[in-house]
Amino acid sequence: MSDNATPRSTRGELVLSLRGVSKHFGAVSALTDIELDVHAGEVVALVGDNGAGKSTLVKVLAGVHQPSSGTITFGGKEVTLSNPAAALDLGIATVFQDLALCENLDVVANIYLGREKNPLRLDEVSMEVKAWTLLNELSARIPSVRDVVASLSGGQRQTVAIARSLLLDPKLIMLDEPTAALGVAQTAEVLNLIERVRDRGHAVIMISHNMEDVRAVADRIVVLRLGRNNGVFYPDSSNQELVAAITGATENAVSRRAGRRQAEQGA
C-alpha cells in the first residue's frame, strides 16, 4: 500500500522528521538515506528483518549514535542529538528491550531512578503520589508502587518502564520490542498501554517483529530493508505485501498460501 492511503488516526503536528539520514561504521553502511516522519498522537511501527537497521535508527534518535549524514528535525527545529541526555532534554524518551530496571528496588524508585526529587533528602511522599498518578492515567495494573520490581510480571515491568519514560512528559517515546517474550494476556495489557500513550498525544515509535501486534496498534508501518526505506504501509495491508517488503521476495510461503486461497475461492 502506498503513502497516500488513509491512516488509522487523525495525526497531530509533525514531531520528528528525518531526511537523508545515514550511519556508517567504517566500511559498513548500517543506514542509508533514511526518511521518516512521526506526528503527535500517532504510533509508527518500525519493522524489518534482522540487520535491517531498526535498532541503529533508534540509537541514532536516542543520542547513542550520531548520524554520518542527513538532518534530524524535532519540534520544527533541526537538532543534533549528541548524547542520550541531549535527546531526553529535547523530549525523546526510549524504552529499550532490556527495560533497564533495578529488580531490588520498588516501583517508585525505578520510575524516579536518576531523577529523584531532592536527592539529598528524598521527597518520598511526592514521588509516590506522582508515580500513582502516572500509573492511574495509564490504567496500569500494578498492585502497589511499593512492590519490588522482581515481584512483577513481564507486562507490569514494561508498564513501569513506560511510566518512567513519561515522567518528563516527552513528545516522542520509542519502544524496542515491547511485547517480546510476553504471554497473551501480558501482550494485550502492553498494547492497551501503548494506545493510551498515543491517546495522551505522544508520538510513538514501536519496533516489533510481531505483525499482529503491529496491526493492533500502529497507525503506519514503516519497513526498513538492508538499512534503507522499503515502503510505508497501513494496518489493512496484507501479510503478503508486508513480507515481500521486509524480505525483498514476492515469492514466499505467505504469497503461495494467499494464491492457494484465491484459487480455492475461485473454484
C-alpha positions in Angstrom: 0.0 0.0 0.0 1.3 3.4 -0.9 1.9 6.5 1.2 -1.4 8.2 0.1 -3.6 5.6 1.8 -5.7 6.7 4.7 -4.1 6.4 8.1 -5.9 4.9 11.1 -6.0 8.1 13.2 -6.1 11.8 12.6 -2.4 12.9 13.0 -1.4 15.9 15.0 1.6 18.2 14.5 4.8 16.9 12.9 7.1 16.0 15.8 10.0 14.2 14.2 11.4 14.4 10.6 14.4 12.6 9.2 15.8 13.5 5.8 18.7 11.5 4.2 19.9 10.1 7.5 22.8 7.7 7.1 25.1 5.9 9.6 28.4 4.2 8.7 30.5 2.1 10.9 33.8 2.1 9.0 33.1 0.5 5.6 29.7 -0.9 6.8 26.6 1.2 6.0 24.0 0.5 8.7 21.6 3.2 7.5 21.4 4.8 4.0 19.3 7.9 3.2 16.5 7.2 5.8 13.3 9.3 5.5 10.9 9.2 8.4 8.1 11.4 9.7 6.3 10.9 13.0 3.3 13.0 14.2 1.8 13.7 17.7 -0.9 11.2 18.6 0.5 8.6 16.2 2.1 5.1 16.6 4.6 4.4 13.8 5.8 0.8 13.7 9.3 0.2 12.5 9.6 -3.3 11.0 12.3 -5.2 9.2 14.4 -8.3 9.2 17.4 -8.8 11.5 20.1 -6.4 10.3 17.6 -4.0 8.6 18.8 -1.1 10.7 15.9 -0.7 13.1 18.0 -0.7 16.3 20.6 1.5 14.8 18.0 4.1 13.8 16.5 4.0 17.3 20.0 4.5 18.8 20.6 7.5 16.5 17.4 9.1 17.7 18.2 8.2 21.3 21.6 10.0 21.0 23.6 6.8 21.4 25.0 7.1 17.8 25.5 10.2 15.8 24.4 10.1 12.1 27.1 10.2 9.5 25.0 12.5 7.3 21.4 13.8 6.9 19.2 16.1 9.1 17.0 15.4 12.1 14.2 17.9 12.7 12.4 17.8 16.1 9.6 20.1 17.0 10.2 22.1 13.9 13.9 22.7 14.5 16.9 21.0 13.2 18.7 19.3 16.1 21.9 17.5 17.0 21.4 14.5 19.3 25.0 14.5 20.7 24.2 12.1 23.6 21.3 10.4 25.4 20.9 13.2 27.8 20.5 15.7 25.0 17.8 13.6 23.4 16.0 13.3 26.7 16.2 17.0 27.3 14.6 17.6 23.9 11.7 15.3 24.7 12.8 11.9 23.2 12.4 9.0 25.6 13.5 5.5 24.9 12.4 2.2 26.4 15.0 -0.4 25.3 14.2 -4.1 25.2 16.1 -4.9 28.4 14.0 -2.2 30.2 17.0 -1.3 32.5 15.0 -1.7 35.7 16.5 -2.4 39.1 14.8 -5.5 40.3 15.7 -5.0 44.0 14.0 -1.5 44.1 10.3 -0.8 44.3 8.2 0.8 41.5 8.6 4.4 42.8 12.4 4.1 43.0 12.5 2.7 39.4 10.3 5.4 38.0 12.4 8.1 39.6 15.8 6.4 39.1 18.3 9.1 38.5 15.7 11.8 38.7 14.8 11.7 42.4 13.2 14.8 43.9 15.6 16.4 46.5 18.1 13.6 46.2 19.9 14.6 49.3 16.7 14.3 51.3 14.2 12.3 49.2 10.7 13.6 49.0 9.2 10.1 49.1 5.5 11.3 49.5 5.6 13.5 46.5 7.4 10.8 44.4 4.8 8.2 45.4 1.9 10.5 44.6 3.3 11.3 41.1 4.0 7.6 40.5 0.4 6.6 41.3 -0.8 9.5 39.1 1.2 8.3 36.1 0.2 4.7 36.5 -3.5 5.6 37.0 -3.5 7.7 33.9 -2.2 4.7 32.0 -4.8 2.4 33.7 -1.9 0.3 34.8 -2.4 -2.9 36.8 0.2 -2.5 39.4 -0.8 -3.8 42.9 1.3 -1.4 44.8 4.0 1.1 43.9 6.0 -0.2 46.9 6.3 -3.7 45.5 9.8 -4.5 44.3 10.1 -5.0 40.5 11.3 -8.5 41.0 7.8 -9.5 42.1 6.1 -8.1 39.0 5.1 -9.8 35.8 6.7 -9.1 32.4 3.8 -6.9 31.4 3.8 -5.0 34.7 7.6 -4.4 34.3 7.0 -3.0 30.8 4.4 -0.7 32.3 6.9 0.6 34.9 9.5 1.3 32.2 6.9 3.2 30.1 5.7 5.1 33.1 9.3 6.1 33.8 9.7 7.3 30.2 6.6 9.5 30.7 8.0 11.2 33.8 9.4 14.2 31.9 6.4 14.4 29.6 8.4 13.7 26.3 7.0 14.4 22.9 8.3 11.2 21.4 8.5 7.7 23.0 10.4 4.9 21.4 9.7 1.3 22.4 12.1 -1.5 21.4 10.2 -4.9 21.1 7.8 -4.0 23.9 5.9 -7.3 23.7 8.9 -9.7 23.3 8.7 -12.8 25.5 5.3 -11.8 26.9 2.3 -14.1 27.2 -1.0 -13.4 25.5 -2.6 -11.6 28.5 0.5 -9.5 29.2 0.9 -8.6 25.5 -2.7 -7.4 25.4 -2.0 -5.3 28.5 1.1 -3.7 26.9 -0.7 -3.0 23.6 -3.6 -1.3 25.5 -0.9 0.8 27.3 0.6 1.9 24.0 -2.8 3.0 22.8 -3.3 5.1 26.0 0.2 6.7 25.5 -0.9 7.7 22.0 -4.2 9.0 23.3 -2.3 11.3 25.6 -0.9 13.0 22.5 2.6 11.5 22.5 4.2 10.4 19.2 5.3 6.7 19.5 7.8 4.7 17.5 7.5 0.9 18.1 9.9 -1.7 16.9 8.3 -5.2 16.7 8.7 -8.5 14.8 5.1 -9.5 15.6 2.9 -8.4 12.7 -0.3 -9.0 14.7 0.9 -6.6 17.5 1.9 -4.1 14.9 -1.6 -4.2 13.2 -3.3 -3.9 16.6 -1.9 -0.5 17.5 0.1 1.0 14.6 -1.2 3.9 12.5 1.6 3.5 10.0 4.1 0.7 9.3 7.5 1.8 8.0 9.6 -1.0 6.6 13.4 -1.0 6.6 15.4 -3.4 4.4 19.2 -3.6 4.4 19.4 -0.1 6.1 17.1 1.6 3.6 13.4 2.6 3.4 11.4 0.0 1.7 7.8 1.2 1.9 5.1 2.7 4.1 2.1 0.6 4.9 -1.1 0.7 7.0 -2.7 -1.9 9.2 -5.1 -3.1 6.5 -2.1 -4.1 4.2 -1.9 -7.8 3.5 0.7 -10.1 5.1 1.9 -10.8 1.6 2.7 -7.1 1.0 4.5 -6.7 4.3 6.5 -9.9 4.0 7.5 -9.0 0.4 8.7 -5.6 1.6 10.6 -7.0 4.6 12.3 -9.9 2.8 12.5 -8.4 -0.7 11.0 -11.5 -2.2 7.5 -11.6 -3.7 7.6 -15.4 -3.9 7.4 -16.8 -0.4 5.2 -19.1 1.9 2.8 -16.2 2.6 2.3 -15.4 -1.1 1.9 -19.0 -2.0 -0.7 -19.5 0.7 -2.6 -16.4 -0.5 -2.5 -17.8 -4.0 -4.0 -21.1 -2.9 -6.8 -19.4 -1.0 -7.7 -17.3 -4.1 -7.7 -20.4 -6.2 -9.9 -22.3 -3.8 -12.4 -19.3 -3.6 -12.5 -19.1 -7.4 -13.1 -22.8 -7.8 
